[in-house]
Amino acid sequence: MKIATKINLSFSAAAVALASFSLFALYTEAKTNLQEAIYAHLSTTAVSRARHVETHLEEDKARLWLLAESDQIGDSIREIIHNASNLKDFPRDLSAILKDYYEVEKEACELLILNPDGKVIASTDEGSVGADESTEVHFLKGKDRTYIREAYGDKSGAPKYSISVPIRDDDSNTLLGVIVGRFEMAKLNEILTDRTGLGETGEIYIVNKSGYMITPSRFTENTFLKQKINMVNFHQMSVDRHEKSHSGHGSTNIYPDYRGVNVLGTHTHISEMQWFLLAEIDEEEALMPMASMKYIFVVILCAVPVIMWIVGTVVSKAITSPLNKLQKGTETIGTGDFDIQFEIESNDEVGKLAQSFNEMAGKLKTIRDEAEELNYQLVETTARANDTASQCKQAEESVRCAYKELDNTHKELKETQSQLIQNEKLASIGQLAAGVAHEMNTPVGFVVSNFGTLENYVNKFLKLLDGYKEVAELVDTGTKEQRLTKLQEITEIHDKMKIDFILKDIQGLFDDSREGLDRITNIVQNLRDFSRIDKPGSRDEYNINKGIEATLIVARNEIKYDADIKTDFSEVPLIFCHSGQINQVFLNILVNAAQAIKSQERDGNGTITIRTYSSEDNVVCEIADDGPGIPPETLSKIFDPFFTTKPAGKGTGLGLSVSYDIIANKHNGELLVDSKIGGGTKFTIKLPIGTKENDEQEIMSYGKENSVICG
């Protein structure tokens, strides 16, 4: 298999694996965030409606208590107890008091007063006067305290509940009677049938302590005290989310509701009545935004291999093109043409290999010329010295053996150099991809979430616009009353949908989404600045501070688990250099520092300090860590090619060697190191300050001698 094909396959396989993992993690995180947002909304709704129900019950209790405490009620009952001997003698003014109160409040459907024996002595329904209710629970419980009776169906089956309040003598605290109010469930039903913000499938209902539904269902008719709810769901929700919910208002989970449909739901407890209030929405509707996200992820996953194949083709061409030239040149040398020269203008390993081959070709040409001269002399002196001719033949054979050995060495060196370059480039690309995938995860997540909310708002606006279209049609075909009725409906829809709130919230959603997209743009811009391809012989203006910041963004995922970064940037002048190469040096040193810190047994993260400043002729960057330091016997070898202290398979030993070549040979700078055992290591990079004209000239010097300072 060709090297180019291997590179393309490696790029594509790595990209697909990385993209699959990143997209799966992003999808899982987005789904979790969406569920948590829905859970929070359902929990808030459930608590709000439960408090509303409790408030309504408390208001009904307070009105009956005030009626029971009134002097009119007390005086009338005392008069009945002391002066009346039978029901025919009861005064009519007590029932009149109840009827007057009923006409004012109109909350209770019936008010009645029971004497201490449980008989009805006054009622807003005259047919109830004289009835014996001494065995009714509202009388038995209401003698001692204010009591709310469980919801029940009356003779006609209408849902009701009752409240009992004792009437006592102010002086002796003797029980004078019990006032009972019967209330219809309609008011409580109104509180729960307001499903604003719960979509097309959301509903709120109450279940009594026996597990039966006592408020209307959105999907099923006639459920009062008939629809049994599985109480196991409540206990399971409390167990599953106990650690995440400590507010005392219940919990949220996914479970099958009374229809057998999976819903996202929450419940809260109305303690006085031992009721459960549930707020639910179908799982399919709640998680609908995730369907479009799946489609986008599939498109991205299909596009990544194509893009990476193209990138791999470009990279492999850049690597294999000079190697193909060397191969053809070698074949030419093999035919005996030693005049060929390899024109490869680069200072990397391939360029040095080409220079070595040029020198080898020149030496072989010299040897061949000498051999031909020697052979000519041998022909002339054959007659005089057969021994000399034999020696010449042996010399020629030695030359051929030497050439063959050099040719074999050249092939082995070419294969080794190619493999090392490929490994180094693939390692850098892997670091870039990991950093970008990690940094883009969070902003993409909340941009997608905001678009889901915006989609919900747009649907509400479309519904409101449909109403306005109907009004427009009634302008020509409808009556004035029809238009006014329709406008009133639209106004109610406007208020119900909370359009004013939506209009205020939309701008915030756009601002948050714009901030997320700006963060993604900044990450992509830093990636482009970091990984730009340097053109041979061309240098651009470069700000060393910005270059370090771009490198830190790319390397953050590699460093943050082991070390904290501290920066001390000074204002430094711009320099002319190959920015991609300088960024590669920063990346090599920073990653080495993080790995050195990681190798220590320590509590917490280490520290990497980056400091920049300028001297008279140079821009200087110091990168120091508080790692274990480098032993003196190793310090003198760290810039040697292929030297590494890492285990086999963990490093090529070319990182610092290539870094030194970039700084010293390609930019005429200095790369210094200072290290102490147990005191950390500091690398100092010095780059000359020069004009563009000076930097565009070919640097003939191979850099200054490396300085190694052992503390």
URBEL-V630383 format. One record per residue. N is the residue number from 1. PHI is phi in degrees with one decimal (none if undefined). OMEGA is omega in degrees with one decimal (* if undefined). D_LAST is the distance of its C-alpha to the last C-alpha in Angstrom with 2 decimals. Layout:
[[N/PHI/OMEGA/D_LAST] [N/PHI/OMEGA/D_LAST]]
//
This chain:
[[1/none/-178.6/50.28] [2/-69.1/178.5/48.87] [3/-61.4/-179.2/45.27] [4/-60.1/179.0/46.62] [5/-64.7/178.0/48.67] [6/-61.3/-179.8/45.75] [7/-63.7/-179.5/43.63] [8/-61.3/179.7/46.57] [9/-64.4/179.6/47.26] [10/-64.9/178.5/43.64] [11/-59.1/-175.8/43.41] [12/-65.6/-179.0/46.76] [13/-63.4/179.5/46.12] [14/-63.4/-178.7/42.74] [15/-66.1/179.5/44.29] [16/-64.2/179.8/47.34] [17/-62.5/-179.1/45.36] [18/-66.0/179.9/43.02] [19/-64.1/179.6/45.97] [20/-61.7/179.2/48.07] [21/-63.7/-177.5/45.45] [22/-65.7/-178.6/44.71] [23/-67.3/177.2/48.42] [24/-63.8/179.0/49.29] [25/-63.1/180.0/46.67] [26/-64.8/179.9/47.85] [27/-63.5/180.0/51.48] [28/-62.6/-180.0/50.87] [29/-65.3/180.0/49.02] [30/-64.0/179.2/51.77] [31/-64.2/178.5/54.49] [32/-62.4/179.5/52.89] [33/-62.8/178.9/52.53] [34/-63.7/179.2/56.15] [35/-62.0/-179.9/57.42] [36/-63.6/178.5/55.56] [37/-64.6/178.9/57.04] [38/-66.4/177.7/60.52] [39/-59.3/-178.9/60.02] [40/-62.7/179.7/59.09] [41/-63.9/179.5/62.14] [42/-63.3/-179.8/64.46] [43/-62.5/178.8/63.17] [44/-62.2/179.6/63.68] [45/-62.7/-178.2/67.14] [46/-62.0/-179.7/68.13] [47/-63.4/-179.2/67.10] [48/-61.3/-178.6/68.82] [49/-68.4/177.7/72.08] [50/-62.4/178.0/72.05] [51/-65.8/178.2/71.74] [52/-64.0/178.6/74.55] [53/-62.8/-179.9/76.76] [54/-61.3/179.4/76.02] [55/-63.4/179.6/76.79] [56/-61.9/179.0/80.07] [57/-63.7/179.2/81.12] [58/-64.3/177.9/80.24] [59/-64.7/177.2/82.34] [60/-62.3/178.0/85.31] [61/-61.9/-177.7/84.95] [62/-65.1/179.7/84.81] [63/-64.5/178.4/87.97] [64/-66.7/179.3/89.92] [65/-64.2/177.8/88.69] [66/-63.2/178.2/89.90] [67/-66.4/179.6/93.23] [68/-66.7/-177.9/93.51] [69/-85.2/-176.8/92.82] [70/-68.5/-179.5/95.44] [71/-66.5/-179.7/98.47] [72/-60.4/180.0/100.87] [73/-62.4/-177.2/99.76] [74/-62.6/-178.9/99.81] [75/-65.0/-179.1/103.20] [76/-66.9/-179.9/104.77] [77/-67.6/177.7/103.65] [78/-60.8/178.1/104.83] [79/-63.4/178.9/108.18] [80/-64.4/-176.2/108.41] [81/-64.3/-174.6/107.58] [82/-85.1/-169.8/110.12] [83/-114.1/-174.2/112.99] [84/-96.0/178.5/112.99] [85/-105.9/176.8/114.59] [86/-152.3/-174.5/114.02] [87/-64.4/-179.0/112.25] [88/-68.2/-178.8/115.30] [89/-88.3/-177.9/114.89] [90/-63.4/178.6/111.19] [91/-69.3/-179.2/110.85] [92/-82.5/-174.2/110.02] [93/-70.1/-179.9/107.66] [94/-68.1/176.2/104.69] [95/-65.3/179.0/104.67] [96/-64.5/177.6/105.10] [97/-61.1/179.4/101.94] [98/-64.3/-179.4/100.01] [99/-66.1/177.6/101.46] [100/-62.3/178.3/100.62] [101/-64.1/-179.5/97.00] [102/-63.2/-179.4/96.94] [103/-66.8/-178.9/98.21] [104/-79.3/-173.3/95.46] [105/-80.9/179.9/92.39] [106/57.5/176.3/93.41] [107/-91.8/-179.7/90.34] [108/-86.2/176.9/92.25] [109/-84.6/177.0/94.88] [110/-158.1/174.5/96.87] [111/-121.3/178.5/96.95] [112/-147.7/179.3/98.94] [113/-121.2/178.0/99.43] [114/-109.2/175.9/100.17] [115/-78.0/-177.4/101.91] [116/-58.7/177.8/100.54] [117/-92.4/177.0/102.57] [118/93.1/178.1/100.89] [119/-92.6/-179.5/103.81] [120/-76.9/-179.8/103.36] [121/-106.7/176.4/105.14] [122/-161.5/-178.6/103.97] [123/-162.9/172.9/102.38] [124/-72.3/173.3/101.93] [125/-107.5/-174.1/103.68] [126/-59.4/180.0/107.14] [127/-69.2/-179.3/107.60] [128/-86.8/-177.6/104.88] [129/-63.7/-179.6/106.65] [130/94.4/-179.0/107.93] [131/-69.1/179.5/105.62] [132/-95.6/179.0/104.18] [133/-120.6/-177.7/100.37] [134/-67.9/-179.6/99.86] [135/-98.6/-179.6/98.12] [136/-73.4/-175.9/95.77] [137/-65.8/-179.6/92.08] [138/-69.1/175.2/91.78] [139/-80.9/-176.8/94.45] [140/-62.9/179.2/93.16] [141/-79.3/-174.4/89.55] [142/-74.6/178.1/90.59] [143/-67.7/-173.6/92.58] [144/-99.9/-173.9/89.42] [145/-161.1/173.5/86.86] [146/-69.3/-171.4/86.16] [147/-134.2/175.1/85.91] [148/-106.8/-178.5/85.05] [149/-79.7/177.6/86.80] [150/-57.8/178.8/85.13] [151/-58.0/-177.9/86.09] [152/-148.0/175.8/89.43] [153/-105.1/179.1/92.15] [154/-77.3/-176.9/95.50] [155/-59.1/179.6/98.89] [156/-86.6/-179.4/98.41] [157/89.3/-178.8/94.88] [158/-71.1/-179.8/93.21] [159/-67.7/179.5/89.67] [160/-144.8/167.9/89.70] [161/-143.7/-176.7/88.06] [162/-128.3/178.0/89.55] [163/-127.0/-180.0/88.44] [164/-116.2/179.1/90.33] [165/-133.0/179.5/90.25] [166/-71.2/176.0/92.26] [167/-111.3/-175.3/94.78] [168/-122.6/176.4/95.09] [169/-71.4/-176.3/97.23] [170/-63.3/-174.8/95.32] [171/-88.2/-174.7/96.92] [172/-98.9/-176.8/97.23] [173/59.7/177.6/94.55] [174/-75.8/178.9/97.27] [175/-71.2/178.0/96.88] [176/-95.9/-179.3/99.34] [177/165.3/179.2/98.37] [178/-133.6/174.7/95.70] [179/-99.4/-174.7/95.14] [180/-122.6/174.8/93.96] [181/-118.9/176.0/92.68] [182/-99.5/-174.9/92.58] [183/-122.5/173.4/90.12] [184/-78.6/-178.6/89.80] [185/-79.8/-172.8/86.41] [186/-58.8/-177.6/86.66] [187/-64.8/177.3/84.42] [188/-64.1/179.0/81.64] [189/-63.6/178.3/82.10] [190/-61.7/179.2/81.65] [191/-62.0/-172.6/78.27] [192/-89.2/-179.6/77.08] [193/-84.5/170.9/78.64] [194/-80.1/-173.1/76.54] [195/-106.5/179.5/73.96] [196/-57.8/178.0/72.19] [197/84.2/-179.2/68.78] [198/-107.3/173.1/69.53] [199/71.2/-175.9/70.54] [200/-85.6/-175.0/73.49] [201/-119.9/-178.7/72.99] [202/-77.1/176.7/71.59] [203/-153.3/178.4/73.80] [204/-129.3/179.1/73.86] [205/-151.3/-177.3/76.23] [206/-116.1/176.5/76.85] [207/-117.9/179.8/77.47] [208/-77.3/-174.1/79.31] [209/-66.1/178.0/78.39] [210/-88.5/176.9/80.56] [211/92.9/180.0/78.61] [212/-105.3/179.4/81.24] [213/-74.1/-178.9/80.71] [214/-118.9/174.5/82.59] [215/-126.9/-173.3/81.72] [216/-64.6/174.3/82.56] [217/-97.4/177.3/80.58] [218/-73.8/-171.1/79.65] [219/-113.8/-174.9/80.69] [220/-126.9/179.3/83.41] [221/-91.6/172.6/86.60] [222/56.2/-178.8/88.26] [223/-100.8/-173.7/85.24] [224/-62.1/179.6/86.11] [225/55.8/178.2/85.98] [226/-120.5/-177.6/86.40] [227/-86.5/179.3/82.98] [228/-83.2/179.4/80.99] [229/-108.2/-179.8/77.19] [230/-71.0/-177.1/74.92] [231/-71.4/179.9/73.28] [232/-61.1/179.8/70.74] [233/-59.5/-179.1/68.78] [234/-63.8/-179.3/68.21] [235/-64.8/-179.9/66.79] [236/-65.4/178.3/64.59] [237/-61.8/-178.3/63.19] [238/-64.5/-179.7/62.33] [239/-70.7/-174.7/60.53] [240/-65.8/-172.4/58.60] [241/-117.9/-179.3/57.25] [242/-60.3/-176.5/57.15] [243/-71.4/-177.0/53.37] [244/-95.8/-175.2/53.45] [245/-131.0/-179.4/56.49] [246/-116.4/-175.2/56.67] [247/-79.4/-178.0/58.94] [248/84.6/-178.3/62.10] [249/-102.1/179.2/63.82] [250/103.2/-175.1/63.83] [251/-152.3/-177.1/61.79] [252/-130.5/-179.0/61.75] [253/-162.7/173.7/61.94] [254/-109.1/-176.6/63.57] [255/-158.9/175.7/66.83] [256/-77.9/179.8/70.40] [257/-86.7/-176.2/72.79] [258/-65.1/176.1/76.52] [259/-87.3/-174.4/77.26] [260/87.3/-179.8/74.85] [261/-95.7/177.2/72.58] [262/-68.8/-178.8/68.79] [263/-131.5/166.3/67.80] [264/-92.6/-173.6/64.79] [265/-141.3/176.0/66.08] [266/-140.9/177.0/65.41] [267/-138.6/174.6/67.65] [268/-137.6/-171.1/68.01] [269/-103.9/171.9/70.29] [270/-95.7/-164.5/73.20] [271/-63.6/-174.9/73.34] [272/-61.3/-178.1/76.75] [273/-96.6/-174.2/78.58] [274/55.6/176.3/76.25] [275/-98.7/169.5/76.04] [276/-112.7/173.8/73.23] [277/-102.1/-176.7/72.62] [278/-111.5/171.9/71.08] [279/-121.9/-173.6/69.57] [280/-137.2/172.2/69.17] [281/-147.1/-177.4/68.68] [282/-58.3/-179.5/69.07] [283/-60.2/-178.0/65.81] [284/-61.8/178.9/66.96] [285/-70.3/-176.5/67.42] [286/-63.6/-175.1/64.27] [287/-99.4/-179.2/62.00] [288/-59.9/179.3/63.87] [289/-60.1/-177.8/60.96] [290/-72.3/-179.0/58.93] [291/-65.3/178.7/61.49] [292/-66.1/178.6/60.67] [293/-65.8/177.5/56.93] [294/-59.5/-178.5/57.58] [295/-62.9/179.6/59.33] [296/-61.4/-178.6/56.47] [297/-65.2/178.4/53.96] [298/-63.7/178.7/56.19] [299/-62.2/179.9/56.35] [300/-63.1/-177.4/52.55] [301/-64.8/177.2/52.12] [302/-76.0/-177.0/54.64] [303/-78.8/-175.3/53.07] [304/-59.4/-179.3/49.45] [305/-61.2/-179.9/50.14] [306/-64.5/-178.9/52.08] [307/-63.1/-177.5/49.36] [308/-68.7/175.2/46.59] [309/-65.5/177.8/48.85] [310/-64.8/178.8/49.19] [311/-61.3/179.5/45.42] [312/-62.2/178.5/44.88] [313/-64.0/179.4/47.50] [314/-63.6/-178.2/45.76] [315/-65.1/-177.9/42.32] [316/-65.2/178.1/43.85] [317/-65.1/179.0/45.78] [318/-63.5/-178.5/42.68] [319/-83.0/-171.5/41.06] [320/-82.8/-177.2/44.16] [321/-59.4/178.1/45.77] [322/-66.0/178.2/43.54] [323/-68.0/176.9/43.62] [324/-63.9/177.2/47.43] [325/-61.7/179.4/47.43] [326/-63.5/179.5/45.42] [327/-62.5/179.9/47.84] [328/-64.3/177.9/50.88] [329/-63.4/178.4/49.38] [330/-63.0/177.4/48.78] [331/-62.7/177.9/52.40] [332/-64.7/177.7/53.53] [333/-61.7/179.9/51.61] [334/-62.4/178.3/53.23] [335/-82.7/178.6/56.64] [336/103.4/178.9/55.80] [337/-90.2/-177.9/55.06] [338/-94.1/-179.7/51.88] [339/-85.9/-176.9/52.29] [340/-70.9/176.0/50.72] [341/-130.7/-179.5/47.47] [342/-83.8/-179.1/45.46] [343/-98.7/177.2/45.09] [344/-119.9/-175.2/42.13] [345/-93.0/175.3/40.16] [346/-155.8/-179.5/36.78] [347/-103.1/179.7/33.23] [348/-86.1/-176.5/32.55] [349/-61.5/179.5/32.98] [350/-64.3/177.9/36.77] [351/-63.1/178.1/36.78] [352/-65.6/177.2/34.76] [353/-63.3/178.3/37.18] [354/-64.1/178.4/40.11] [355/-62.4/178.2/38.76] [356/-63.4/178.8/38.43] [357/-67.3/176.7/41.99] [358/-61.1/177.4/43.27] [359/-64.5/179.0/41.82] [360/-63.7/179.8/43.33] [361/-62.1/178.9/46.68] [362/-63.7/178.8/46.70] [363/-65.7/178.1/46.00] [364/-63.3/177.7/48.67] [365/-63.7/178.7/51.07] [366/-61.7/179.6/50.44] [367/-62.4/179.7/50.96] [368/-62.8/179.5/54.10] [369/-62.8/178.9/55.47] [370/-63.9/179.3/54.81] [371/-65.1/178.7/56.45] [372/-63.8/178.0/59.45] [373/-64.2/179.5/59.78] [374/-64.4/179.4/59.56] [375/-64.0/177.9/62.11] [376/-62.3/179.0/64.42] [377/-64.6/179.5/64.26] [378/-65.8/178.8/64.90] [379/-63.2/-178.6/67.99] [380/-67.6/-174.5/69.35] [381/-106.2/-178.2/68.85] [382/-57.8/-177.4/69.84] [383/-65.5/-175.9/73.11] [384/-88.5/-175.0/71.61] [385/-147.9/177.8/68.62] [386/-65.0/178.7/68.53] [387/-64.0/179.5/65.47] [388/-64.7/177.9/63.53] [389/-63.2/179.7/64.54] [390/-63.7/178.9/63.28] [391/-64.1/179.3/59.88] [392/-65.3/177.7/59.66] [393/-63.7/177.0/60.41] [394/-64.5/177.7/57.67] [395/-62.3/178.9/55.24] [396/-62.7/178.7/56.36] [397/-64.9/177.4/55.84] [398/-63.5/178.9/52.30] [399/-62.3/-179.5/51.59] [400/-65.2/176.6/52.94] [401/-63.0/178.9/50.83] [402/-63.3/179.7/47.69] [403/-63.5/-179.3/48.63] [404/-63.2/178.9/49.22] [405/-64.8/177.4/45.89] [406/-64.4/179.7/44.10] [407/-64.2/177.8/46.11] [408/-64.0/177.7/45.08] [409/-62.1/179.1/41.40] [410/-60.9/-179.1/41.78] [411/-64.2/178.9/43.34] [412/-62.6/179.6/40.69] [413/-64.4/179.8/37.89] [414/-61.7/179.5/39.82] [415/-65.6/180.0/40.20] [416/-65.0/179.9/36.54] [417/-61.1/-179.5/35.35] [418/-61.7/-178.4/37.94] [419/-65.9/179.7/36.95] [420/-64.7/179.0/33.19] [421/-62.8/180.0/34.02] [422/-60.6/-179.2/36.44] [423/-60.6/-177.8/34.00] [424/-64.0/-178.9/31.28] [425/-69.1/179.0/33.95] [426/-63.2/178.7/35.57] [427/-62.8/179.7/32.29] [428/-64.9/180.0/31.79] [429/-62.9/178.2/35.47] [430/-61.0/178.3/35.26] [431/-63.5/179.2/32.46] [432/-60.8/-176.0/34.59] [433/-63.1/-179.3/37.74] [434/-62.6/-179.6/36.27] [435/-63.4/-177.8/34.84] [436/-65.0/-179.4/38.12] [437/-58.9/-178.8/40.35] [438/-69.3/-174.4/38.55] [439/-71.5/-176.8/38.49] [440/-84.8/-173.5/42.15] [441/-63.3/-174.2/43.53] [442/-65.1/-179.1/43.96] [443/-61.9/178.2/45.62] [444/-63.6/-178.1/47.93] [445/-60.4/-176.0/48.98] [446/-79.8/171.8/50.26] [447/-65.8/178.9/51.82] [448/-62.9/179.0/53.89] [449/-60.8/179.2/54.84] [450/-62.1/179.5/56.01] [451/-66.1/176.0/58.11] [452/-64.5/177.1/59.81] [453/-63.6/179.1/60.77] [454/-61.2/178.9/62.00] [455/-62.2/178.1/64.13] [456/-63.1/178.7/65.80] [457/-63.3/180.0/66.51] [458/-61.2/179.0/67.98] [459/-61.2/177.6/70.33] [460/-66.2/177.4/71.59] [461/-61.8/179.1/72.24] [462/-62.4/178.4/74.14] [463/-63.7/179.1/76.30] [464/-66.4/178.3/77.02] [465/-64.8/176.1/77.88] [466/-59.9/177.7/80.34] [467/-63.9/178.9/82.11] [468/-64.9/176.8/82.34] [469/-62.9/178.8/83.78] [470/-64.7/176.2/86.48] [471/-63.0/179.3/87.31] [472/-61.7/178.6/87.57] [473/-68.2/179.5/90.05] [474/-71.0/177.9/92.08] [475/-59.6/-178.0/92.47] [476/-94.8/-170.7/95.00] [477/-113.0/-173.5/96.41] [478/-98.5/176.6/95.98] [479/-86.8/178.9/97.74] [480/-62.7/179.7/96.34] [481/-62.7/179.2/96.04] [482/-63.0/-179.9/94.09] [483/-64.8/-179.6/91.67] [484/-64.2/178.5/91.16] [485/-61.8/-178.6/90.64] [486/-65.5/178.8/88.10] [487/-64.8/177.4/86.23] [488/-64.2/177.4/86.13] [489/-62.1/-179.5/84.67] [490/-63.8/178.9/81.99] [491/-62.4/178.3/81.15] [492/-64.1/177.8/80.79] [493/-62.8/178.9/78.56] [494/-57.7/-178.9/76.48] [495/-70.5/-177.9/75.98] [496/-64.3/-179.8/75.48] [497/-78.2/-180.0/72.75] [498/57.5/-176.7/71.04] [499/-61.9/-179.4/70.93] [500/-62.0/177.3/69.87] [501/-63.8/-178.4/66.77] [502/-61.2/-178.9/66.02] [503/-60.7/177.7/66.29] [504/-73.3/-175.1/63.73] [505/-74.3/-175.5/61.39] [506/-60.4/-178.1/61.51] [507/-60.7/177.5/59.57] [508/-63.8/177.8/56.79] [509/-64.1/178.5/56.67] [510/-63.8/-180.0/56.46] [511/-63.1/179.2/53.68] [512/-62.6/-179.6/51.63] [513/-65.9/179.6/52.27] [514/-64.0/177.8/51.37] [515/-62.8/178.5/48.06] [516/-62.6/-179.9/47.34] [517/-67.2/175.8/48.28] [518/-62.4/178.7/46.10] [519/-64.6/178.1/43.11] [520/-64.6/179.1/43.97] [521/-60.6/-180.0/44.41] [522/-63.9/178.9/40.99] [523/-63.9/-179.3/39.37] [524/-64.6/179.6/41.30] [525/-62.9/178.5/40.45] [526/-64.2/177.2/36.67] [527/-63.7/-179.5/37.12] [528/-65.4/178.5/39.06] [529/-62.5/-176.4/36.49] [530/-70.6/-169.6/33.68] [531/-100.7/-179.3/35.60] [532/-61.0/-178.1/37.53] [533/-89.0/-179.2/38.13] [534/-82.5/177.8/36.85] [535/-82.6/179.1/39.54] [536/-57.6/175.8/38.64] [537/78.0/-177.8/38.53] [538/-121.4/179.1/38.84] [539/-125.6/-178.5/36.28] [540/-121.4/175.3/36.90] [541/-64.1/-174.3/35.70] [542/-142.7/174.5/32.73] [543/-99.4/-173.6/31.37] [544/-62.9/179.3/27.76] [545/-65.1/179.0/28.20] [546/-66.9/177.4/31.26] [547/-62.5/178.5/29.68] [548/-66.2/179.6/26.90] [549/-61.9/177.9/29.67] [550/-62.8/179.4/31.75] [551/-65.5/179.0/28.95] [552/-64.0/177.8/28.31] [553/-63.4/-179.1/32.04] [554/-68.0/-174.6/32.10] [555/-91.6/-173.6/29.00] [556/-57.5/-178.5/29.86] [557/-65.7/-179.5/31.69] [558/-82.5/-170.5/28.75] [559/-106.3/-163.2/26.24] [560/-61.6/-179.3/28.32] [561/-80.4/-175.9/28.79] [562/-119.9/-173.3/25.12] [563/-147.4/171.7/23.35] [564/-98.2/-177.8/24.44] [565/-100.6/172.0/23.85] [566/-119.5/-177.6/23.15] [567/-120.5/176.3/23.80] [568/-135.8/-175.3/23.56] [569/-93.7/172.6/25.63] [570/-103.2/175.2/26.63] [571/-72.7/-176.5/29.64] [572/-124.5/178.6/28.63] [573/-72.5/175.5/31.05] [574/-72.2/175.9/32.35] [575/-124.5/176.7/31.19] [576/-106.3/-176.2/33.11] [577/-161.5/171.1/31.64] [578/-87.4/-171.6/32.44] [579/-62.1/-180.0/31.84] [580/-62.5/179.5/32.19] [581/-68.9/179.3/29.44] [582/-63.9/177.2/26.97] [583/-61.0/178.6/27.93] [584/-64.7/177.4/27.29] [585/-62.6/178.6/23.66] [586/-57.3/-178.4/23.22] [587/-61.3/-179.6/25.00] [588/-59.3/-176.1/22.91] [589/-69.4/-179.1/19.54] [590/-64.8/179.9/21.17] [591/-65.6/176.9/22.87] [592/-60.7/179.9/19.81] [593/-64.1/178.9/18.03] [594/-62.9/-179.8/21.24] [595/-68.9/177.0/21.56] [596/-65.2/178.3/18.10] [597/-64.0/-179.2/19.08] [598/-62.0/-176.9/22.49] [599/-72.6/-179.8/21.27] [600/-83.3/169.0/20.19] [601/-93.7/-173.6/22.89] [602/-147.9/175.5/22.94] [603/-92.1/178.3/25.70] [604/81.9/-178.3/26.19] [605/-82.1/170.1/24.33] [606/-84.0/-178.2/20.70] [607/-133.0/172.7/19.83] [608/-115.1/-177.2/19.00] [609/-107.9/-179.6/18.69] [610/-118.0/-177.4/19.99] [611/-130.7/177.5/20.08] [612/-125.9/175.4/22.08] [613/-163.2/180.0/22.97] [614/-123.3/173.1/24.30] [615/-106.1/-175.2/23.47] [616/-64.4/-174.7/26.08] [617/-120.1/-172.2/26.16] [618/-133.7/163.8/24.14] [619/-100.2/-170.6/24.10] [620/-118.6/173.2/20.58] [621/-126.8/176.7/19.72] [622/-112.1/178.6/16.48] [623/-121.0/-175.6/16.53] [624/-121.0/175.8/14.15] [625/-126.0/177.4/14.88] [626/-106.1/179.9/14.40] [627/-78.3/-173.7/14.75] [628/-76.4/-177.3/13.47] [629/83.8/-176.8/10.35] [630/-116.4/179.1/10.35] [631/-62.5/-178.9/10.21] [632/-58.1/-178.6/8.83] [633/-68.2/178.7/12.58] [634/-92.9/-173.4/13.41] [635/-58.6/-176.8/10.91] [636/-75.5/-176.1/12.79] [637/-114.0/-168.9/16.04] [638/-66.9/179.3/15.95] [639/-94.1/178.1/18.01] [640/-75.0/177.4/20.50] [641/-61.3/175.8/23.91] [642/70.3/177.3/24.98] [643/-86.9/178.0/21.66] [644/-149.8/175.3/21.30] [645/-100.1/-178.3/20.17] [646/-82.5/178.0/23.07] [647/-63.6/179.8/26.38] [648/-58.0/179.5/29.17] [649/88.7/-178.4/30.91] [650/-100.1/-179.7/28.14] [651/-165.1/-179.4/26.46] [652/-92.7/-176.1/27.30] [653/78.5/-178.5/23.89] [654/-106.9/-173.5/24.96] [655/-57.1/-178.0/23.46] [656/-73.4/176.9/20.19] [657/-63.9/177.3/22.01] [658/-64.9/179.5/24.81] [659/-61.4/178.9/22.56] [660/-63.1/179.5/20.93] [661/-62.5/179.9/24.49] [662/-63.3/-175.2/25.78] [663/-73.5/-171.9/23.28] [664/-79.4/-172.6/22.95] [665/-85.1/-174.4/26.38] [666/-90.1/-177.8/28.67] [667/-124.8/175.4/27.46] [668/56.7/-179.5/25.90] [669/-110.9/-179.4/22.71] [670/-132.7/173.9/18.97] [671/-124.3/-175.4/16.84] [672/-111.6/178.2/13.05] [673/-136.2/177.7/10.37] [674/-133.9/-175.1/6.92] [675/-144.5/174.9/6.23] [676/-130.9/177.6/5.41] [677/-62.5/-178.7/8.52] [678/79.3/-177.5/11.06] [679/-114.7/177.5/9.39] [680/86.4/-176.0/10.62] [681/-134.3/177.4/10.11] [682/-128.8/173.7/11.08] [683/-102.9/178.4/13.34] [684/-118.0/-179.4/14.76] [685/-111.8/179.2/18.29] [686/-117.0/179.0/20.13] [687/-120.4/-175.8/23.88] [688/-68.8/174.8/26.21] [689/-90.9/-178.5/29.06] [690/-144.7/177.6/32.29] [691/-84.9/179.4/35.99] [692/-62.3/-179.2/37.74] [693/-62.9/-179.6/39.55] [694/-67.7/-176.3/36.42] [695/-74.0/179.4/34.73] [696/-77.2/177.7/37.91] [697/-72.3/179.2/37.77] [698/-66.3/179.5/36.45] [699/-84.1/-175.6/32.85] [700/-84.7/-178.4/33.19] [701/-76.3/178.5/29.61] [702/-98.0/174.1/27.32] [703/89.0/179.5/24.28] [704/-82.8/179.4/21.52] [705/-65.7/-179.6/19.18] [706/-62.4/178.5/16.25] [707/-103.6/179.4/12.95] [708/-119.1/-177.0/9.85] [709/-113.9/179.5/6.42] [710/-103.0/-179.4/3.80] [711/-85.1/*/0.00]]
//
